Every structure is written in structure tokens, then in C-alpha cells.
Amino acid sequence: MASFKIEGGHKLNGTITPQGAKNEVLQILCAVLLTPEKVTVHNVPDIIDVNKLIFILGELGVKVEKLSSNSYAFQADEIKLEYLESPEFKRDGSSLRGSIMLVGPMLARFGKGYIPKPGGDKIGRRRLDTHFEGFTNLGAIFRYNKEESFYGVEAEKLVGTDMLLDEASVTGTANILMAAVLANGTTTIYNAACEPYIQQLCKMLNSMGANITGVGSNLLTITGVDSLGGCEHRVLPDMIEIGSWIGVAVMTRSELTIKNVSWENLGQIPNIFAKLGIEFEKIGDDIFIPEQESYEIQNYIDGSVLTVSDAPWPGFTPDLLSIVLVIATQAKGTVLIHQKMFESRLFFVDKLIDMGAKVILCDPHRATVIGQNFESTLKATTMTSPDIRAGISLLIAALSAKGTSIIHNIEQIDRGYENIEARLKSIGAKIERI
């Protein structure tokens, strides 16, 4: 198991280009199964979760060609369906949360899709009911092997229908969408997730010959087609990574430029950081963050304490709440962080408290942060990363802390952040992998 050794307290300076969006690319890669024709995808991040999915596609028979460091061509014209029921797939698929999105395209094109219970972050319950209710609404038969925790759906032919999702699940919407594009007739999905990731998937599918309307709204209408063709697609920059780099700049009181951020797809992210008192400039499609000597959290108009909470798009993404929490530890003022979606995601705050942060964990979903305005900086410590976003948040805390910190289990960080160590070194961070 690898660890990071971080010598904190150093100012950084330079320019960072964000990687491709992890949450988009996992959907996009599963969609290549919908056609026997070649699909080219650019801006694919070189991270563990994405590489695992590319490996699974290769084992499934997809021809994978690496065109450059972040571009691939995929052709799913000779699929090995027997792999889906093999012990190897049960092992490979169970280690990756995103493998669930293989089911929709496999069901649509081949009439069956199987998946072992997916792994991923230990951040709370992440149920799969929305996915499988959507498939059964389209006419699939659901099977579950309790002994092996193995799920399956099968259908001679999917039939379009109207459905109301029980939650606006991003992966659930993507999975049902990919199943519906080849179904007979018209499907409407109400309470659909409408994140930029879903919008990108819809644009890609439409460029392949699908007929999807309502893109960007929570009501999607899909008119099924007989087949889809190849396409070329570029993945958006990762908004979570952009928020993480803002956190790095703010906590180390550094000047940083983040290139090509796709401002129109950042949603509430700039507004939330502004409410924390952080200064930044929009320069073309870049974000410039000047050195922050101090930043003051805005209260509400009546003087009450600001609450930052997650919500389905266009609300604030839950993936950035851990980073907002860390930033707030050195702000001037107090903020309540309300993590509505996952009940275990705030449990990393005990590590911040060990570092000297003033955080009160109210319950599994809420934490109050009393900012210290850099008057009492965080202190170095040894800690373990529980999940991707907590991992990067602890890394940001360590970069700002006095002394040398060790972070164990950094494979969690590698799952979501490309070459993070070298990129931090390029702007002056003192970090090494041990």
C-alpha cells in the first residue's frame, strides 16, 4: 500500500490544466458497447477507475486502441458474452462502482446484462434499485443470485414506456438512457438527472444516431432507433478536480491559474466558493485565483450562519463538500456543511480535528466548521484516506499544515486524480510517494 509524504506550509505557483471528467467518462466508455462501429474518445483521464473499466471492456472483447496519452478508439464488433458470467468478470466488476453502467448498453444490444455487486467508495449506502426498476419498466426480467451478490437482467426486446425515477440518480439515468435508445417505441424519463455528464452522454448518443430530446432538463424523451453508429467525443474537464485545485490554491495561500475549465458547465461551484469569501477571476475560459491573505464566509441576509449543502444538478455537487469543509477551517467565520446524500462521507473530519481544525460533527450528515482565519494553522499528522474526495481533502489540509504529514491508502486518491503527485510538484509542492 502506497502513501504520500507531504511537507506542508509552502506557497505554490503556476498553471494547472484539469483532467477529463471521471464521472462523465465512465458513462461514455460503457456507451461504446451500443454499436459495432468505431468510437473515438478524447480527454480520457489516466486514473485507476477509468483504466479498470477499459480493461473490463477489453476482456469483454472490445478492441481498444490507445491513440495518444488521453485518446482511445473502441470497437465493440466481436463481444464475448460468456465473459459476463465468468469468475473473472465477477472479480473485475466488483472492484469498480462504474461497472454497473455496462448493464444498460449490454441489455439494449444483446438482450442481457449482468453485474456483480459493485465496489467503490465507503461513503454510505449506494443502492441500485433505480437502475433495475428502470430496466424492468422497459420490459426486462430481473434476476438476483444472493449467494454470489450477482445481478442480471434479460429481455427479448425492450419496449419504450413512461417512467418516474424514485431519485435523480446520475448513473441510474445514464444506464436507463443507454437501454432506452435501442428500445421499441418512445420512453420518457421524468426526474432524470441533468448534470453536464448526462448532457454529454445525450449529445454523444445523438451523434451516434439516437433520438433524445429534453437534454439538460429533468424530463428526457427517447425515441428508440434500430441501431447506432460510431462517433468522436471529447470529455469535459472534471469540475470536481477544478474545485480541488481551487482548494489547493486557497489553503496554501498561493496564486494559481486553472486552464480551460468550461465555465458554462461549472454550475453553482463559483457561487459557493464566492460565498466562502474566496476571490477569483474569469479570464477567458480560465480561472485565476490570486493569493488569499484572508477570506470571510458570508452570512445570510438576516445574519444567520451560511449552510452549504448538496443537491441534484443544478444544485451543488456532493463531491465537493469535503473540499469546502477543509477550506472553511481557515476561513473567517462559521459555516454548516450539510451532506444530504451519503451518511458516511463526513467521518473523515476526525483527522482534521487531530490537525487542529475546529469542526463539530453534529450527526452523520452535518458538520459545523469554525474558521480560524489562518491565525492557528493546521498541524501535520499521519492519516488514512477513506475515499477519493476525503483523500484529496486531507491532501489539501496536509499541504497547508506546518510539518510533514503522511497519508496512507492513497490508491483512493489515484482512483480519481491523474498523476496528482507530479502535477503538485510542478507548482512547487513538496510531496513524494513512499
Buried (B, 14 or more C-beta within 10 A) or exposed (E): EEBBBBBBBBEBEBEBBBBBBBBBBBBBBBBBBBBBBBBBBBBBBEBBBBBBBBEBBEBBBBEBEEEEEBBBBBBBEEBEEEBBEEEEBBEBBBBBBBBBBBBBBBBBBEBBBBBBBBEBBEBBEBEBEBBBBBBBBBBBEEEEEEEEEBBBBBBEEBBBBEBEBEBBBBBBBBBBBBBBBBBEEBBBBBBBBBBBBBBBBBBBBBBBBBEBEBBBEBEBBBBBBEEBBBBEBBBBBBBBBBBBBBBBBBBBBBBBBBBBBBBEBBBBBBEBBEBBBBBBEEEEEBBBBBBBEEBEBEBEEEEEEBEBBBBBBEEBBBBBBBBBBBBBBBBBBBBBBBBBBBBBBBBBBEBBEEBBBBBEBEEBBBBBBBBBEBEEBBBBBBBBBBBBBBBBBBBBBBBBBBBBBBBBBBEBBBBBBBBBBEBBBEBEBBBEEE
